[in-house]
Amino acid sequence: MSGIQILLSDQHGVYLPLTFVRNFDGLDNIKRDDIDTVKLGPSEDRYWDAWTNILDSASFEDKSGNVWRLYQDGDLFSYCPELMTDEEYEDFFDEARATEAE
């Protein structure tokens, strides 16, 4: 299993955050206020701030105990660093994985 999954493509444009909150549930650490704000759509003043809060705080623990987080770079991804190969990590974050020897 790869440690990176694409959730939504950037074809959703400014509606990607709205599409996400309407279709994905069961995430931890998200403030209800941020979800409600994004559900109002991109014309809401706090839409992008609320989306940033969701991206920065959302997590999901799968049945195996792996914790997944969100990352957006055009497309929206979920990622689990523990499941990523060193090459995936470097490509995804454009930096080498820190090792304990450092």
CNS distance restraints for C-alpha pairs under 8 A (distance, minus, plus):
assign (resid   1 and name CA) (resid  83 and name CA) 7.49 0.50 0.50
assign (resid   2 and name CA) (resid  83 and name CA) 6.38 0.50 0.50
assign (resid   2 and name CA) (resid  84 and name CA) 6.26 0.50 0.50
assign (resid   3 and name CA) (resid  79 and name CA) 5.40 0.50 0.50
assign (resid   3 and name CA) (resid  80 and name CA) 4.93 0.50 0.50
assign (resid   3 and name CA) (resid  81 and name CA) 6.39 0.50 0.50
assign (resid   3 and name CA) (resid  82 and name CA) 7.21 0.50 0.50
assign (resid   3 and name CA) (resid  83 and name CA) 4.38 0.50 0.50
assign (resid   3 and name CA) (resid  84 and name CA) 4.33 0.50 0.50
assign (resid   3 and name CA) (resid  85 and name CA) 7.64 0.50 0.50
assign (resid   4 and name CA) (resid  77 and name CA) 6.76 0.50 0.50
assign (resid   4 and name CA) (resid  78 and name CA) 5.89 0.50 0.50
assign (resid   4 and name CA) (resid  79 and name CA) 4.46 0.50 0.50
assign (resid   4 and name CA) (resid  80 and name CA) 6.60 0.50 0.50
assign (resid   4 and name CA) (resid  84 and name CA) 7.00 0.50 0.50
assign (resid   5 and name CA) (resid  77 and name CA) 5.53 0.50 0.50
assign (resid   5 and name CA) (resid  78 and name CA) 5.26 0.50 0.50
assign (resid   5 and name CA) (resid  79 and name CA) 6.32 0.50 0.50
assign (resid   6 and name CA) (resid  75 and name CA) 7.12 0.50 0.50
assign (resid   6 and name CA) (resid  76 and name CA) 6.03 0.50 0.50
assign (resid   6 and name CA) (resid  77 and name CA) 4.36 0.50 0.50
assign (resid   6 and name CA) (resid  78 and name CA) 6.37 0.50 0.50
assign (resid   7 and name CA) (resid  75 and name CA) 7.68 0.50 0.50
assign (resid   7 and name CA) (resid  76 and name CA) 5.52 0.50 0.50
assign (resid   7 and name CA) (resid  77 and name CA) 5.27 0.50 0.50
assign (resid   7 and name CA) (resid  78 and name CA) 6.66 0.50 0.50
assign (resid   8 and name CA) (resid  12 and name CA) 7.71 0.50 0.50
assign (resid   8 and name CA) (resid  16 and name CA) 7.22 0.50 0.50
assign (resid   8 and name CA) (resid  20 and name CA) 7.60 0.50 0.50
assign (resid   8 and name CA) (resid  75 and name CA) 5.86 0.50 0.50
assign (resid   8 and name CA) (resid  76 and name CA) 5.11 0.50 0.50
assign (resid   8 and name CA) (resid  77 and name CA) 7.13 0.50 0.50
assign (resid   9 and name CA) (resid  16 and name CA) 7.95 0.50 0.50
assign (resid   9 and name CA) (resid  74 and name CA) 7.27 0.50 0.50
assign (resid   9 and name CA) (resid  75 and name CA) 4.39 0.50 0.50
assign (resid   9 and name CA) (resid  76 and name CA) 6.27 0.50 0.50
assign (resid  10 and name CA) (resid  16 and name CA) 6.96 0.50 0.50
assign (resid  10 and name CA) (resid  74 and name CA) 5.05 0.50 0.50
assign (resid  10 and name CA) (resid  75 and name CA) 4.46 0.50 0.50
assign (resid  10 and name CA) (resid  76 and name CA) 7.24 0.50 0.50
assign (resid  11 and name CA) (resid  16 and name CA) 7.98 0.50 0.50
assign (resid  12 and name CA) (resid  16 and name CA) 4.79 0.50 0.50
assign (resid  12 and name CA) (resid  19 and name CA) 7.66 0.50 0.50
assign (resid  14 and name CA) (resid  42 and name CA) 6.54 0.50 0.50
assign (resid  15 and name CA) (resid  19 and name CA) 5.98 0.50 0.50
assign (resid  15 and name CA) (resid  41 and name CA) 7.25 0.50 0.50
assign (resid  15 and name CA) (resid  42 and name CA) 6.90 0.50 0.50
assign (resid  16 and name CA) (resid  20 and name CA) 6.08 0.50 0.50
assign (resid  17 and name CA) (resid  21 and name CA) 6.33 0.50 0.50
assign (resid  17 and name CA) (resid  38 and name CA) 6.65 0.50 0.50
assign (resid  17 and name CA) (resid  51 and name CA) 6.32 0.50 0.50
assign (resid  18 and name CA) (resid  22 and name CA) 6.20 0.50 0.50
assign (resid  18 and name CA) (resid  38 and name CA) 5.71 0.50 0.50
assign (resid  18 and name CA) (resid  39 and name CA) 5.61 0.50 0.50
assign (resid  18 and name CA) (resid  40 and name CA) 7.97 0.50 0.50
assign (resid  18 and name CA) (resid  41 and name CA) 6.16 0.50 0.50
assign (resid  18 and name CA) (resid  42 and name CA) 7.89 0.50 0.50
assign (resid  19 and name CA) (resid  23 and name CA) 6.17 0.50 0.50
assign (resid  20 and name CA) (resid  24 and name CA) 5.75 0.50 0.50
assign (resid  21 and name CA) (resid  25 and name CA) 7.21 0.50 0.50
assign (resid  21 and name CA) (resid  35 and name CA) 6.48 0.50 0.50
assign (resid  21 and name CA) (resid  38 and name CA) 7.29 0.50 0.50
assign (resid  21 and name CA) (resid  39 and name CA) 6.91 0.50 0.50
assign (resid  22 and name CA) (resid  39 and name CA) 7.35 0.50 0.50
assign (resid  26 and name CA) (resid  60 and name CA) 7.17 0.50 0.50
assign (resid  27 and name CA) (resid  58 and name CA) 6.08 0.50 0.50
assign (resid  27 and name CA) (resid  59 and name CA) 5.59 0.50 0.50
assign (resid  27 and name CA) (resid  60 and name CA) 5.06 0.50 0.50
assign (resid  28 and name CA) (resid  58 and name CA) 5.72 0.50 0.50
assign (resid  28 and name CA) (resid  59 and name CA) 5.19 0.50 0.50
assign (resid  28 and name CA) (resid  60 and name CA) 5.90 0.50 0.50
assign (resid  29 and name CA) (resid  57 and name CA) 5.75 0.50 0.50
assign (resid  29 and name CA) (resid  58 and name CA) 5.37 0.50 0.50
assign (resid  29 and name CA) (resid  59 and name CA) 6.56 0.50 0.50
assign (resid  30 and name CA) (resid  34 and name CA) 7.25 0.50 0.50
assign (resid  30 and name CA) (resid  35 and name CA) 7.48 0.50 0.50
assign (resid  30 and name CA) (resid  53 and name CA) 7.87 0.50 0.50
assign (resid  30 and name CA) (resid  54 and name CA) 5.91 0.50 0.50
assign (resid  30 and name CA) (resid  57 and name CA) 6.14 0.50 0.50
assign (resid  30 and name CA) (resid  58 and name CA) 5.49 0.50 0.50
assign (resid  31 and name CA) (resid  35 and name CA) 6.69 0.50 0.50
assign (resid  31 and name CA) (resid  54 and name CA) 7.69 0.50 0.50
assign (resid  32 and name CA) (resid  36 and name CA) 6.15 0.50 0.50
assign (resid  33 and name CA) (resid  37 and name CA) 6.09 0.50 0.50
assign (resid  34 and name CA) (resid  38 and name CA) 6.24 0.50 0.50
assign (resid  34 and name CA) (resid  50 and name CA) 4.69 0.50 0.50
assign (resid  34 and name CA) (resid  51 and name CA) 7.02 0.50 0.50
assign (resid  34 and name CA) (resid  53 and name CA) 7.12 0.50 0.50
assign (resid  34 and name CA) (resid  54 and name CA) 6.89 0.50 0.50
assign (resid  35 and name CA) (resid  39 and name CA) 6.19 0.50 0.50
assign (resid  35 and name CA) (resid  50 and name CA) 7.29 0.50 0.50
assign (resid  35 and name CA) (resid  54 and name CA) 7.75 0.50 0.50
assign (resid  36 and name CA) (resid  40 and name CA) 6.69 0.50 0.50
assign (resid  37 and name CA) (resid  41 and name CA) 7.44 0.50 0.50
assign (resid  37 and name CA) (resid  44 and name CA) 7.11 0.50 0.50
assign (resid  37 and name CA) (resid  46 and name CA) 6.72 0.50 0.50
assign (resid  37 and name CA) (resid  47 and name CA) 5.93 0.50 0.50
assign (resid  37 and name CA) (resid  50 and name CA) 6.52 0.50 0.50
assign (resid  38 and name CA) (resid  42 and name CA) 7.26 0.50 0.50
assign (resid  38 and name CA) (resid  44 and name CA) 7.70 0.50 0.50
assign (resid  38 and name CA) (resid  46 and name CA) 7.89 0.50 0.50
assign (resid  38 and name CA) (resid  47 and name CA) 5.12 0.50 0.50
assign (resid  38 and name CA) (resid  48 and name CA) 7.80 0.50 0.50
assign (resid  38 and name CA) (resid  50 and name CA) 6.40 0.50 0.50
assign (resid  38 and name CA) (resid  51 and name CA) 6.58 0.50 0.50
assign (resid  40 and name CA) (resid  44 and name CA) 6.10 0.50 0.50
assign (resid  40 and name CA) (resid  47 and name CA) 7.68 0.50 0.50
assign (resid  41 and name CA) (resid  47 and name CA) 6.68 0.50 0.50
assign (resid  42 and name CA) (resid  47 and name CA) 5.60 0.50 0.50
assign (resid  42 and name CA) (resid  48 and name CA) 7.52 0.50 0.50
assign (resid  43 and name CA) (resid  47 and name CA) 7.30 0.50 0.50
assign (resid  46 and name CA) (resid  50 and name CA) 5.89 0.50 0.50
assign (resid  47 and name CA) (resid  51 and name CA) 6.16 0.50 0.50
assign (resid  48 and name CA) (resid  52 and name CA) 6.12 0.50 0.50
assign (resid  49 and name CA) (resid  53 and name CA) 6.29 0.50 0.50
assign (resid  50 and name CA) (resid  54 and name CA) 6.30 0.50 0.50
assign (resid  51 and name CA) (resid  55 and name CA) 6.19 0.50 0.50
assign (resid  52 and name CA) (resid  56 and name CA) 6.07 0.50 0.50
assign (resid  53 and name CA) (resid  57 and name CA) 6.11 0.50 0.50
assign (resid  54 and name CA) (resid  58 and name CA) 5.46 0.50 0.50
assign (resid  55 and name CA) (resid  69 and name CA) 7.87 0.50 0.50
assign (resid  55 and name CA) (resid  70 and name CA) 5.51 0.50 0.50
assign (resid  55 and name CA) (resid  71 and name CA) 6.45 0.50 0.50
assign (resid  55 and name CA) (resid  72 and name CA) 7.67 0.50 0.50
assign (resid  56 and name CA) (resid  70 and name CA) 7.48 0.50 0.50
assign (resid  57 and name CA) (resid  69 and name CA) 7.96 0.50 0.50
assign (resid  58 and name CA) (resid  69 and name CA) 6.07 0.50 0.50
assign (resid  58 and name CA) (resid  70 and name CA) 6.57 0.50 0.50
assign (resid  59 and name CA) (resid  67 and name CA) 6.48 0.50 0.50
assign (resid  59 and name CA) (resid  68 and name CA) 5.44 0.50 0.50
assign (resid  59 and name CA) (resid  69 and name CA) 4.67 0.50 0.50
assign (resid  59 and name CA) (resid  70 and name CA) 7.11 0.50 0.50
assign (resid  60 and name CA) (resid  67 and name CA) 5.52 0.50 0.50
assign (resid  60 and name CA) (resid  68 and name CA) 5.09 0.50 0.50
assign (resid  60 and name CA) (resid  69 and name CA) 6.64 0.50 0.50
assign (resid  61 and name CA) (resid  65 and name CA) 5.58 0.50 0.50
assign (resid  61 and name CA) (resid  66 and name CA) 5.41 0.50 0.50
assign (resid  61 and name CA) (resid  67 and name CA) 4.40 0.50 0.50
assign (resid  61 and name CA) (resid  68 and name CA) 6.21 0.50 0.50
assign (resid  62 and name CA) (resid  66 and name CA) 5.44 0.50 0.50
assign (resid  62 and name CA) (resid  67 and name CA) 6.56 0.50 0.50
assign (resid  62 and name CA) (resid  68 and name CA) 7.64 0.50 0.50
assign (resid  66 and name CA) (resid  80 and name CA) 6.88 0.50 0.50
assign (resid  66 and name CA) (resid  82 and name CA) 7.58 0.50 0.50
assign (resid  67 and name CA) (resid  80 and name CA) 6.00 0.50 0.50
assign (resid  68 and name CA) (resid  78 and name CA) 6.00 0.50 0.50
assign (resid  68 and name CA) (resid  79 and name CA) 5.21 0.50 0.50
assign (resid  68 and name CA) (resid  80 and name CA) 4.63 0.50 0.50
assign (resid  68 and name CA) (resid  81 and name CA) 7.98 0.50 0.50
assign (resid  69 and name CA) (resid  78 and name CA) 5.36 0.50 0.50
assign (resid  69 and name CA) (resid  79 and name CA) 5.42 0.50 0.50
assign (resid  69 and name CA) (resid  80 and name CA) 6.50 0.50 0.50
assign (resid  70 and name CA) (resid  76 and name CA) 7.13 0.50 0.50
assign (resid  70 and name CA) (resid  77 and name CA) 5.75 0.50 0.50
assign (resid  70 and name CA) (resid  78 and name CA) 4.59 0.50 0.50
assign (resid  70 and name CA) (resid  79 and name CA) 6.41 0.50 0.50
assign (resid  71 and name CA) (resid  76 and name CA) 5.94 0.50 0.50
assign (resid  71 and name CA) (resid  77 and name CA) 5.20 0.50 0.50
assign (resid  71 and name CA) (resid  78 and name CA) 6.18 0.50 0.50
assign (resid  71 and name CA) (resid  79 and name CA) 7.32 0.50 0.50
assign (resid  72 and name CA) (resid  76 and name CA) 4.45 0.50 0.50
assign (resid  72 and name CA) (resid  77 and name CA) 6.07 0.50 0.50
assign (resid  79 and name CA) (resid  84 and name CA) 7.93 0.50 0.50
assign (resid  80 and name CA) (resid  84 and name CA) 6.52 0.50 0.50
assign (resid  81 and name CA) (resid  89 and name CA) 7.07 0.50 0.50
assign (resid  84 and name CA) (resid  88 and name CA) 5.70 0.50 0.50
assign (resid  84 and name CA) (resid  89 and name CA) 5.87 0.50 0.50
assign (resid  85 and name CA) (resid  89 and name CA) 6.15 0.50 0.50
assign (resid  86 and name CA) (resid  90 and name CA) 6.13 0.50 0.50
assign (resid  86 and name CA) (resid  96 and name CA) 7.40 0.50 0.50
assign (resid  86 and name CA) (resid  97 and name CA) 6.50 0.50 0.50
assign (resid  87 and name CA) (resid  91 and name CA) 6.10 0.50 0.50
assign (resid  88 and name CA) (resid  92 and name CA) 5.84 0.50 0.50
assign (resid  89 and name CA) (resid  93 and name CA) 5.92 0.50 0.50
assign (resid  89 and name CA) (resid  94 and name CA) 7.63 0.50 0.50
assign (resid  89 and name CA) (resid  95 and name CA) 7.46 0.50 0.50
assign (resid  89 and name CA) (resid  96 and name CA) 7.06 0.50 0.50
assign (resid  89 and name CA) (resid  97 and name CA) 6.54 0.50 0.50
assign (resid  90 and name CA) (resid  94 and name CA) 5.01 0.50 0.50
assign (resid  90 and name CA) (resid  95 and name CA) 4.81 0.50 0.50
assign (resid  90 and name CA) (resid  96 and name CA) 4.92 0.50 0.50
assign (resid  90 and name CA) (resid  97 and name CA) 6.58 0.50 0.50
assign (resid  91 and name CA) (resid  95 and name CA) 7.31 0.50 0.50
assign (resid  98 and name CA) (resid 102 and name CA) 6.92 0.50 0.50
